[in-house]
Structure formats: structure tokens, C-alpha cells
Amino acid sequence: MKPLESGNYALSIPYRNDEALDKTVHDLLTEISQEAEMRNCFIEADAWEEGSERRW
């Protein structure tokens, strides 16, 4: 994870195929959301793959 000047973060996630990446990103966003919910909070998150149109 690397913080960007914009206040966003860049994550490098190794993966073997598109399905594995989809699952990893989905699992990560789910865990972040669950952590926030346990603290009576919520998140707003966008994730995308640089150089492609893929978004989660």
C-alpha cells in the first residue's frame, strides 16, 4: 500500500487470473466494511485497476 498525494492509496495485489483478482478485491472491501460496521461506522470505497476499465 502506498499513500498518494490525492489522499487515496495505491495497492499492489498479485493475482493469477481475473477471477482471483475479483475475489481478492471483493474480500478486501468486505473485510474493511465489516471492520467499520463493528465500530458503528461505514465506508465509501472505490477500487479500480490502473490501465483498464475494471472497477469494483
N, CA, C and O atoms as a Maestro MAE file, in Angstrom:
{
 s_m_m2io_version
 :::
 2.0.0
}

f_m_ct {
 s_m_title
 :::
 protein
 m_atom[224] {
  # First column is atom index #
  i_m_mmod_type
  r_m_x_coord
  r_m_y_coord
  r_m_z_coord
  i_m_residue_number
  s_m_chain_name
  s_m_pdb_residue_name
  s_m_pdb_atom_name
  i_m_atomic_number
  :::
  1 25 0.854 -1.166 0.000 1 A "MET " " N  " 7
  2 3 0.000 0.000 0.000 1 A "MET " " CA " 6
  3 2 0.900 1.229 0.000 1 A "MET " " C  " 6
  4 15 1.907 1.292 0.705 1 A "MET " " O  " 8
  5 25 0.503 2.201 -0.814 2 A "LYS " " N  " 7
  6 3 1.278 3.431 -0.927 2 A "LYS " " CA " 6
  7 2 0.318 4.621 -0.922 2 A "LYS " " C  " 6
  8 15 -0.577 4.684 -1.764 2 A "LYS " " O  " 8
  9 25 0.486 5.565 0.007 3 A "PRO " " N  " 7
  10 3 -0.384 6.745 0.008 3 A "PRO " " CA " 6
  11 2 -0.053 7.642 -1.183 3 A "PRO " " C  " 6
  12 15 1.110 7.791 -1.558 3 A "PRO " " O  " 8
  13 25 -1.080 8.230 -1.767 4 A "LEU " " N  " 7
  14 3 -0.928 9.154 -2.890 4 A "LEU " " CA " 6
  15 2 -1.193 10.581 -2.423 4 A "LEU " " C  " 6
  16 15 -1.851 10.787 -1.404 4 A "LEU " " O  " 8
  17 25 -0.697 11.545 -3.146 5 A "GLU " " N  " 7
  18 3 -0.894 12.956 -2.771 5 A "GLU " " CA " 6
  19 2 -2.367 13.340 -2.719 5 A "GLU " " C  " 6
  20 15 -2.742 14.254 -1.984 5 A "GLU " " O  " 8
  21 25 -3.197 12.658 -3.485 6 A "SER " " N  " 7
  22 3 -4.626 12.963 -3.540 6 A "SER " " CA " 6
  23 2 -5.381 12.534 -2.282 6 A "SER " " C  " 6
  24 15 -6.553 12.871 -2.108 6 A "SER " " O  " 8
  25 25 -4.699 11.786 -1.403 7 A "GLY " " N  " 7
  26 3 -5.374 11.251 -0.225 7 A "GLY " " CA " 6
  27 2 -5.842 9.820 -0.445 7 A "GLY " " C  " 6
  28 15 -6.314 9.177 0.493 7 A "GLY " " O  " 8
  29 25 -5.721 9.314 -1.655 8 A "ASN " " N  " 7
  30 3 -6.052 7.930 -1.976 8 A "ASN " " CA " 6
  31 2 -4.841 7.052 -1.706 8 A "ASN " " C  " 6
  32 15 -3.772 7.539 -1.336 8 A "ASN " " O  " 8
  33 25 -5.021 5.763 -1.894 9 A "TYR " " N  " 7
  34 3 -3.935 4.805 -1.719 9 A "TYR " " CA " 6
  35 2 -3.823 3.935 -2.962 9 A "TYR " " C  " 6
  36 15 -4.826 3.636 -3.610 9 A "TYR " " O  " 8
  37 25 -2.614 3.535 -3.288 10 A "ALA " " N  " 7
  38 3 -2.358 2.577 -4.362 10 A "ALA " " CA " 6
  39 2 -2.004 1.245 -3.712 10 A "ALA " " C  " 6
  40 15 -1.101 1.177 -2.878 10 A "ALA " " O  " 8
  41 25 -2.716 0.185 -4.093 11 A "LEU " " N  " 7
  42 3 -2.449 -1.159 -3.585 11 A "LEU " " CA " 6
  43 2 -1.924 -2.016 -4.723 11 A "LEU " " C  " 6
  44 15 -2.430 -1.949 -5.843 11 A "LEU " " O  " 8
  45 25 -0.928 -2.806 -4.442 12 A "SER " " N  " 7
  46 3 -0.441 -3.792 -5.404 12 A "SER " " CA " 6
  47 2 -0.925 -5.151 -4.945 12 A "SER " " C  " 6
  48 15 -0.571 -5.607 -3.857 12 A "SER " " O  " 8
  49 25 -1.731 -5.801 -5.768 13 A "ILE " " N  " 7
  50 3 -2.305 -7.091 -5.407 13 A "ILE " " CA " 6
  51 2 -1.909 -8.106 -6.481 13 A "ILE " " C  " 6
  52 15 -2.395 -8.038 -7.610 13 A "ILE " " O  " 8
  53 25 -1.030 -9.044 -6.132 14 A "PRO " " N  " 7
  54 3 -0.678 -10.073 -7.117 14 A "PRO " " CA " 6
  55 2 -1.863 -11.019 -7.328 14 A "PRO " " C  " 6
  56 15 -2.618 -11.299 -6.397 14 A "PRO " " O  " 8
  57 25 -2.014 -11.506 -8.560 15 A "TYR " " N  " 7
  58 3 -3.103 -12.443 -8.853 15 A "TYR " " CA " 6
  59 2 -2.734 -13.310 -10.041 15 A "TYR " " C  " 6
  60 15 -1.902 -12.945 -10.871 15 A "TYR " " O  " 8
  61 25 -3.376 -14.473 -10.099 16 A "ARG " " N  " 7
  62 3 -3.098 -15.438 -11.170 16 A "ARG " " CA " 6
  63 2 -4.032 -15.278 -12.360 16 A "ARG " " C  " 6
  64 15 -3.641 -15.516 -13.503 16 A "ARG " " O  " 8
  65 25 -5.270 -14.873 -12.085 17 A "ASN " " N  " 7
  66 3 -6.248 -14.693 -13.162 17 A "ASN " " CA " 6
  67 2 -7.294 -13.680 -12.710 17 A "ASN " " C  " 6
  68 15 -7.314 -13.274 -11.548 17 A "ASN " " O  " 8
  69 25 -8.153 -13.278 -13.625 18 A "ASP " " N  " 7
  70 3 -9.153 -12.244 -13.328 18 A "ASP " " CA " 6
  71 2 -10.095 -12.651 -12.204 18 A "ASP " " C  " 6
  72 15 -10.473 -11.818 -11.380 18 A "ASP " " O  " 8
  73 25 -10.476 -13.919 -12.163 19 A "GLU " " N  " 7
  74 3 -11.390 -14.377 -11.125 19 A "GLU " " CA " 6
  75 2 -10.743 -14.257 -9.743 19 A "GLU " " C  " 6
  76 15 -11.407 -13.885 -8.776 19 A "GLU " " O  " 8
  77 25 -9.455 -14.569 -9.651 20 A "ALA " " N  " 7
  78 3 -8.747 -14.467 -8.374 20 A "ALA " " CA " 6
  79 2 -8.663 -13.010 -7.925 20 A "ALA " " C  " 6
  80 15 -8.825 -12.714 -6.742 20 A "ALA " " O  " 8
  81 25 -8.410 -12.104 -8.864 21 A "LEU " " N  " 7
  82 3 -8.366 -10.683 -8.511 21 A "LEU " " CA " 6
  83 2 -9.730 -10.196 -8.047 21 A "LEU " " C  " 6
  84 15 -9.831 -9.489 -7.044 21 A "LEU " " O  " 8
  85 25 -10.775 -10.568 -8.768 22 A "ASP " " N  " 7
  86 3 -12.126 -10.175 -8.374 22 A "ASP " " CA " 6
  87 2 -12.431 -10.633 -6.948 22 A "ASP " " C  " 6
  88 15 -12.967 -9.866 -6.148 22 A "ASP " " O  " 8
  89 25 -12.089 -11.885 -6.633 23 A "LYS " " N  " 7
  90 3 -12.367 -12.423 -5.301 23 A "LYS " " CA " 6
  91 2 -11.545 -11.690 -4.241 23 A "LYS " " C  " 6
  92 15 -12.064 -11.361 -3.174 23 A "LYS " " O  " 8
  93 25 -10.282 -11.435 -4.523 24 A "THR " " N  " 7
  94 3 -9.418 -10.758 -3.557 24 A "THR " " CA " 6
  95 2 -9.925 -9.357 -3.252 24 A "THR " " C  " 6
  96 15 -9.995 -8.961 -2.088 24 A "THR " " O  " 8
  97 25 -10.279 -8.607 -4.287 25 A "VAL " " N  " 7
  98 3 -10.768 -7.243 -4.079 25 A "VAL " " CA " 6
  99 2 -12.108 -7.279 -3.346 25 A "VAL " " C  " 6
  100 15 -12.331 -6.492 -2.425 25 A "VAL " " O  " 8
  101 25 -12.992 -8.179 -3.744 26 A "HIS " " N  " 7
  102 3 -14.284 -8.285 -3.076 26 A "HIS " " CA " 6
  103 2 -14.083 -8.630 -1.593 26 A "HIS " " C  " 6
  104 15 -14.702 -8.016 -0.724 26 A "HIS " " O  " 8
  105 25 -13.226 -9.604 -1.308 27 A "ASP " " N  " 7
  106 3 -12.964 -9.995 0.082 27 A "ASP " " CA " 6
  107 2 -12.374 -8.835 0.883 27 A "ASP " " C  " 6
  108 15 -12.766 -8.611 2.029 27 A "ASP " " O  " 8
  109 25 -11.444 -8.103 0.293 28 A "LEU " " N  " 7
  110 3 -10.820 -6.969 0.975 28 A "LEU " " CA " 6
  111 2 -11.861 -5.898 1.313 28 A "LEU " " C  " 6
  112 15 -11.915 -5.424 2.448 28 A "LEU " " O  " 8
  113 25 -12.677 -5.522 0.346 29 A "LEU " " N  " 7
  114 3 -13.692 -4.496 0.594 29 A "LEU " " CA " 6
  115 2 -14.716 -4.970 1.620 29 A "LEU " " C  " 6
  116 15 -15.196 -4.180 2.432 29 A "LEU " " O  " 8
  117 25 -15.048 -6.254 1.583 30 A "THR " " N  " 7
  118 3 -15.984 -6.811 2.565 30 A "THR " " CA " 6
  119 2 -15.397 -6.734 3.974 30 A "THR " " C  " 6
  120 15 -16.087 -6.334 4.911 30 A "THR " " O  " 8
  121 25 -14.128 -7.116 4.129 31 A "GLU " " N  " 7
  122 3 -13.486 -7.057 5.445 31 A "GLU " " CA " 6
  123 2 -13.393 -5.623 5.960 31 A "GLU " " C  " 6
  124 15 -13.634 -5.377 7.142 31 A "GLU " " O  " 8
  125 25 -13.051 -4.690 5.101 32 A "ILE " " N  " 7
  126 3 -12.970 -3.284 5.516 32 A "ILE " " CA " 6
  127 2 -14.342 -2.801 5.984 32 A "ILE " " C  " 6
  128 15 -14.452 -2.122 7.004 32 A "ILE " " O  " 8
  129 25 -15.375 -3.152 5.242 33 A "SER " " N  " 7
  130 3 -16.731 -2.751 5.597 33 A "SER " " CA " 6
  131 2 -17.162 -3.371 6.922 33 A "SER " " C  " 6
  132 15 -17.787 -2.699 7.743 33 A "SER " " O  " 8
  133 25 -16.840 -4.633 7.139 34 A "GLN " " N  " 7
  134 3 -17.201 -5.298 8.389 34 A "GLN " " CA " 6
  135 2 -16.481 -4.677 9.584 34 A "GLN " " C  " 6
  136 15 -17.075 -4.517 10.651 34 A "GLN " " O  " 8
  137 25 -15.223 -4.333 9.413 35 A "GLU " " N  " 7
  138 3 -14.480 -3.669 10.493 35 A "GLU " " CA " 6
  139 2 -15.129 -2.332 10.854 35 A "GLU " " C  " 6
  140 15 -15.278 -2.001 12.031 35 A "GLU " " O  " 8
  141 25 -15.505 -1.580 9.846 36 A "ALA " " N  " 7
  142 3 -16.154 -0.293 10.097 36 A "ALA " " CA " 6
  143 2 -17.492 -0.494 10.811 36 A "ALA " " C  " 6
  144 15 -17.814 0.218 11.762 36 A "ALA " " O  " 8
  145 25 -18.260 -1.470 10.339 37 A "GLU " " N  " 7
  146 3 -19.579 -1.730 10.931 37 A "GLU " " CA " 6
  147 2 -19.465 -2.123 12.406 37 A "GLU " " C  " 6
  148 15 -20.313 -1.739 13.211 37 A "GLU " " O  " 8
  149 25 -18.432 -2.878 12.768 38 A "MET " " N  " 7
  150 3 -18.243 -3.269 14.169 38 A "MET " " CA " 6
  151 2 -17.993 -2.054 15.055 38 A "MET " " C  " 6
  152 15 -18.158 -2.122 16.272 38 A "MET " " O  " 8
  153 25 -17.596 -0.950 14.444 39 A "ARG " " N  " 7
  154 3 -17.329 0.283 15.192 39 A "ARG " " CA " 6
  155 2 -18.421 1.332 14.943 39 A "ARG " " C  " 6
  156 15 -18.223 2.529 15.151 39 A "ARG " " O  " 8
  157 25 -19.579 0.837 14.491 40 A "ASN " " N  " 7
  158 3 -20.730 1.697 14.200 40 A "ASN " " CA " 6
  159 2 -20.400 2.777 13.167 40 A "ASN " " C  " 6
  160 15 -20.866 3.912 13.266 40 A "ASN " " O  " 8
  161 25 -19.594 2.406 12.185 41 A "CYS " " N  " 7
  162 3 -19.220 3.317 11.105 41 A "CYS " " CA " 6
  163 2 -19.534 2.657 9.770 41 A "CYS " " C  " 6
  164 15 -20.037 1.534 9.722 41 A "CYS " " O  " 8
  165 25 -19.238 3.353 8.709 42 A "PHE " " N  " 7
  166 3 -19.378 2.780 7.383 42 A "PHE " " CA " 6
  167 2 -18.256 3.319 6.514 42 A "PHE " " C  " 6
  168 15 -17.570 4.271 6.885 42 A "PHE " " O  " 8
  169 25 -18.078 2.707 5.364 43 A "ILE " " N  " 7
  170 3 -17.046 3.160 4.433 43 A "ILE " " CA " 6
  171 2 -17.685 3.513 3.098 43 A "ILE " " C  " 6
  172 15 -18.767 3.036 2.758 43 A "ILE " " O  " 8
  173 25 -17.004 4.340 2.371 44 A "GLU " " N  " 7
  174 3 -17.294 4.579 0.962 44 A "GLU " " CA " 6
  175 2 -15.995 4.282 0.242 44 A "GLU " " C  " 6
  176 15 -14.985 4.942 0.489 44 A "GLU " " O  " 8
  177 25 -16.005 3.300 -0.644 45 A "ALA " " N  " 7
  178 3 -14.758 2.883 -1.283 45 A "ALA " " CA " 6
  179 2 -14.976 2.641 -2.773 45 A "ALA " " C  " 6
  180 15 -16.018 2.143 -3.198 45 A "ALA " " O  " 8
  181 25 -13.978 3.003 -3.538 46 A "ASP " " N  " 7
  182 3 -13.913 2.686 -4.959 46 A "ASP " " CA " 6
  183 2 -12.587 1.992 -5.192 46 A "ASP " " C  " 6
  184 15 -11.570 2.374 -4.613 46 A "ASP " " O  " 8
  185 25 -12.594 0.985 -6.028 47 A "ALA " " N  " 7
  186 3 -11.356 0.304 -6.389 47 A "ALA " " CA " 6
  187 2 -11.351 0.141 -7.901 47 A "ALA " " C  " 6
  188 15 -12.377 -0.160 -8.511 47 A "ALA " " O  " 8
  189 25 -10.182 0.345 -8.496 48 A "TRP " " N  " 7
  190 3 -10.055 0.166 -9.934 48 A "TRP " " CA " 6
  191 2 -8.658 -0.285 -10.278 48 A "TRP " " C  " 6
  192 15 -7.708 -0.066 -9.526 48 A "TRP " " O  " 8
  193 25 -8.552 -0.919 -11.431 49 A "GLU " " N  " 7
  194 3 -7.267 -1.401 -11.908 49 A "GLU " " CA " 6
  195 2 -6.693 -0.371 -12.856 49 A "GLU " " C  " 6
  196 15 -7.320 -0.012 -13.852 49 A "GLU " " O  " 8
  197 25 -5.487 0.107 -12.541 50 A "GLU " " N  " 7
  198 3 -4.820 1.091 -13.390 50 A "GLU " " CA " 6
  199 2 -4.638 0.540 -14.801 50 A "GLU " " C  " 6
  200 15 -4.260 -0.618 -14.985 50 A "GLU " " O  " 8
  201 25 -4.908 1.376 -15.781 51 A "GLY " " N  " 7
  202 3 -4.688 0.987 -17.172 51 A "GLY " " CA " 6
  203 2 -5.785 0.135 -17.765 51 A "GLY " " C  " 6
  204 15 -5.635 -0.380 -18.873 51 A "GLY " " O  " 8
  205 25 -6.885 -0.024 -17.054 52 A "SER " " N  " 7
  206 3 -8.007 -0.803 -17.594 52 A "SER " " CA " 6
  207 2 -9.314 -0.130 -17.177 52 A "SER " " C  " 6
  208 15 -9.317 0.878 -16.472 52 A "SER " " O  " 8
  209 25 -10.392 -0.700 -17.620 53 A "GLU " " N  " 7
  210 3 -11.726 -0.191 -17.285 53 A "GLU " " CA " 6
  211 2 -12.335 -0.938 -16.083 53 A "GLU " " C  " 6
  212 15 -13.490 -0.699 -15.730 53 A "GLU " " O  " 8
  213 25 -11.573 -1.828 -15.467 54 A "ARG " " N  " 7
  214 3 -12.100 -2.645 -14.377 54 A "ARG " " CA " 6
  215 2 -12.300 -1.820 -13.125 54 A "ARG " " C  " 6
  216 15 -11.409 -1.086 -12.698 54 A "ARG " " O  " 8
  217 25 -13.485 -1.949 -12.539 55 A "ARG " " N  " 7
  218 3 -13.836 -1.262 -11.287 55 A "ARG " " CA " 6
  219 2 -14.641 -2.230 -10.432 55 A "ARG " " C  " 6
  220 15 -15.358 -3.097 -10.932 55 A "ARG " " O  " 8
  221 25 -14.492 -2.046 -9.112 56 A "TRP " " N  " 7
  222 3 -15.242 -2.879 -8.168 56 A "TRP " " CA " 6
  223 2 -16.024 -2.003 -7.228 56 A "TRP " " C  " 6
  224 15 -16.725 -2.509 -6.352 56 A "TRP " " O  " 8
  :::
 }
 m_bond[223] {
  # First column is bond index #
  i_m_from
  i_m_to
  i_m_order
  :::
  1 1 2 1
  2 2 3 1
  3 3 4 2
  4 3 5 1
  5 5 6 1
  6 6 7 1
  7 7 8 2
  8 7 9 1
  9 9 10 1
  10 10 11 1
  11 11 12 2
  12 11 13 1
  13 13 14 1
  14 14 15 1
  15 15 16 2
  16 15 17 1
  17 17 18 1
  18 18 19 1
  19 19 20 2
  20 19 21 1
  21 21 22 1
  22 22 23 1
  23 23 24 2
  24 23 25 1
  25 25 26 1
  26 26 27 1
  27 27 28 2
  28 27 29 1
  29 29 30 1
  30 30 31 1
  31 31 32 2
  32 31 33 1
  33 33 34 1
  34 34 35 1
  35 35 36 2
  36 35 37 1
  37 37 38 1
  38 38 39 1
  39 39 40 2
  40 39 41 1
  41 41 42 1
  42 42 43 1
  43 43 44 2
  44 43 45 1
  45 45 46 1
  46 46 47 1
  47 47 48 2
  48 47 49 1
  49 49 50 1
  50 50 51 1
  51 51 52 2
  52 51 53 1
  53 53 54 1
  54 54 55 1
  55 55 56 2
  56 55 57 1
  57 57 58 1
  58 58 59 1
  59 59 60 2
  60 59 61 1
  61 61 62 1
  62 62 63 1
  63 63 64 2
  64 63 65 1
  65 65 66 1
  66 66 67 1
  67 67 68 2
  68 67 69 1
  69 69 70 1
  70 70 71 1
  71 71 72 2
  72 71 73 1
  73 73 74 1
  74 74 75 1
  75 75 76 2
  76 75 77 1
  77 77 78 1
  78 78 79 1
  79 79 80 2
  80 79 81 1
  81 81 82 1
  82 82 83 1
  83 83 84 2
  84 83 85 1
  85 85 86 1
  86 86 87 1
  87 87 88 2
  88 87 89 1
  89 89 90 1
  90 90 91 1
  91 91 92 2
  92 91 93 1
  93 93 94 1
  94 94 95 1
  95 95 96 2
  96 95 97 1
  97 97 98 1
  98 98 99 1
  99 99 100 2
  100 99 101 1
  101 101 102 1
  102 102 103 1
  103 103 104 2
  104 103 105 1
  105 105 106 1
  106 106 107 1
  107 107 108 2
  108 107 109 1
  109 109 110 1
  110 110 111 1
  111 111 112 2
  112 111 113 1
  113 113 114 1
  114 114 115 1
  115 115 116 2
  116 115 117 1
  117 117 118 1
  118 118 119 1
  119 119 120 2
  120 119 121 1
  121 121 122 1
  122 122 123 1
  123 123 124 2
  124 123 125 1
  125 125 126 1
  126 126 127 1
  127 127 128 2
  128 127 129 1
  129 129 130 1
  130 130 131 1
  131 131 132 2
  132 131 133 1
  133 133 134 1
  134 134 135 1
  135 135 136 2
  136 135 137 1
  137 137 138 1
  138 138 139 1
  139 139 140 2
  140 139 141 1
  141 141 142 1
  142 142 143 1
  143 143 144 2
  144 143 145 1
  145 145 146 1
  146 146 147 1
  147 147 148 2
  148 147 149 1
  149 149 150 1
  150 150 151 1
  151 151 152 2
  152 151 153 1
  153 153 154 1
  154 154 155 1
  155 155 156 2
  156 155 157 1
  157 157 158 1
  158 158 159 1
  159 159 160 2
  160 159 161 1
  161 161 162 1
  162 162 163 1
  163 163 164 2
  164 163 165 1
  165 165 166 1
  166 166 167 1
  167 167 168 2
  168 167 169 1
  169 169 170 1
  170 170 171 1
  171 171 172 2
  172 171 173 1
  173 173 174 1
  174 174 175 1
  175 175 176 2
  176 175 177 1
  177 177 178 1
  178 178 179 1
  179 179 180 2
  180 179 181 1
  181 181 182 1
  182 182 183 1
  183 183 184 2
  184 183 185 1
  185 185 186 1
  186 186 187 1
  187 187 188 2
  188 187 189 1
  189 189 190 1
  190 190 191 1
  191 191 192 2
  192 191 193 1
  193 193 194 1
  194 194 195 1
  195 195 196 2
  196 195 197 1
  197 197 198 1
  198 198 199 1
  199 199 200 2
  200 199 201 1
  201 201 202 1
  202 202 203 1
  203 203 204 2
  204 203 205 1
  205 205 206 1
  206 206 207 1
  207 207 208 2
  208 207 209 1
  209 209 210 1
  210 210 211 1
  211 211 212 2
  212 211 213 1
  213 213 214 1
  214 214 215 1
  215 215 216 2
  216 215 217 1
  217 217 218 1
  218 218 219 1
  219 219 220 2
  220 219 221 1
  221 221 222 1
  222 222 223 1
  223 223 224 2
  :::
 }
}
